[in-house]
Amino acid sequence: MALLLERISPENLIMRVNTPDLNAISMQNALIQAIRMEFEHNLAQQIYVSNQAWGLVKNAKEDVIRIINTAASKMGENASNIDLSTAIFEEALKVKDGAISKALTYLKHEGRSYLDA
């Protein structure tokens, strides 16, 4: 689960998905598609974590999609992938304790509790 969260974080996602030929709309679609593929790839992993941890992971996924869509909604029709990337980073910075951070913290705590038991 931690790997999923790291892979869908905006900074890692943009670095992996971004190619120079994408405009803002294509970039938005590619980012959301990558998030969905990562999530689907990790669906079976939910059996290894509590319902609360899984809920936090799902919330983190939705939060990243919301950040991308919010940033994309501010783009003009000729916006580039760089414009969108910058707007996504700005949106992500507005959130002090983001959903990814909360989910990672919870997963670490839950993992430690299993090891200490």
C-alpha positions in Angstrom: 0.0 0.0 0.0 2.8 2.4 0.8 4.2 1.9 -2.7 0.9 2.7 -4.2 0.7 5.9 -2.2 4.2 6.9 -3.2 3.5 6.2 -6.9 0.3 8.3 -7.0 1.8 11.3 -5.2 1.6 14.2 -7.6 5.4 14.8 -7.7 6.2 11.1 -8.5 3.2 10.7 -10.8 4.1 13.8 -12.9 7.7 12.7 -13.3 6.6 9.3 -14.5 3.8 10.2 -16.8 4.9 13.6 -18.3 6.1 13.6 -21.9 6.8 16.8 -23.9 4.1 16.1 -26.5 1.2 16.2 -24.1 -1.0 19.3 -23.7 -2.8 20.0 -20.4 -5.9 18.0 -21.2 -4.0 15.0 -22.4 -1.7 15.2 -19.4 -4.8 15.3 -17.1 -6.2 12.2 -18.7 -2.9 10.4 -18.6 -2.4 11.2 -14.9 -5.9 10.0 -13.9 -5.5 6.9 -16.0 -2.2 6.2 -14.3 -3.8 6.6 -10.9 -6.6 4.2 -11.8 -4.2 1.6 -13.1 -2.0 1.8 -10.0 -5.1 1.4 -7.8 -6.5 -1.5 -9.8 -3.1 -3.2 -9.7 -3.1 -3.0 -5.9 -6.8 -3.8 -5.2 -6.0 -7.3 -3.8 -3.6 -5.8 -1.3 -6.5 -4.5 0.7 -6.8 -7.9 2.5 -3.6 -7.1 4.3 -4.7 -3.9 5.9 -7.6 -2.8 8.2 -10.8 -1.3 6.8 -9.7 2.0 8.2 -6.3 1.9 6.4 -8.0 0.8 3.1 -10.4 3.7 3.5 -7.5 6.1 3.9 -5.8 4.7 0.8 -9.0 5.2 -1.2 -9.4 8.7 0.1 -5.8 9.5 -0.9 -6.5 8.3 -4.4 -9.6 10.5 -4.7 -7.7 13.4 -3.2 -5.0 13.3 -5.8 -7.6 13.0 -8.6 -9.4 16.0 -7.1 -6.1 18.0 -7.0 -5.4 17.2 -10.7 -9.0 18.1 -11.7 -9.0 21.3 -9.8 -5.7 22.3 -11.3 -6.9 21.4 -14.8 -10.1 23.4 -14.4 -7.9 26.5 -14.2 -6.1 25.9 -17.5 -6.9 27.7 -20.7 -7.5 25.8 -23.9 -3.9 26.2 -25.0 -2.3 25.3 -21.7 0.8 23.0 -21.8 1.7 20.0 -19.7 4.1 22.3 -17.9 1.3 24.7 -17.0 -0.8 21.9 -15.6 2.1 20.4 -13.7 2.9 23.7 -12.1 -0.8 24.2 -11.1 -1.0 20.6 -9.7 2.1 21.3 -7.5 0.5 24.6 -6.3 -2.8 22.8 -5.5 -0.9 20.1 -3.6 1.0 22.6 -1.6 -2.2 24.2 -0.4 -3.0 21.0 1.6 -0.9 21.0 4.8 -1.4 17.4 5.9 -2.6 15.7 2.7 -4.5 12.5 2.4 -1.4 10.6 1.1 0.6 11.7 4.2 -2.2 10.7 6.5 -2.6 7.3 4.9 1.2 6.6 5.0 1.3 7.6 8.7 -1.6 5.3 9.5 -0.2 2.4 7.5 3.2 2.7 9.3 1.5 2.8 12.7 -0.7 -0.2 11.8 2.4 -2.1 10.5 4.3 -1.4 13.6 1.4 -2.6 15.8 1.4 -6.0 14.0 5.2 -6.3 14.5 5.0 -5.4 18.2 2.1 -7.9 18.9 
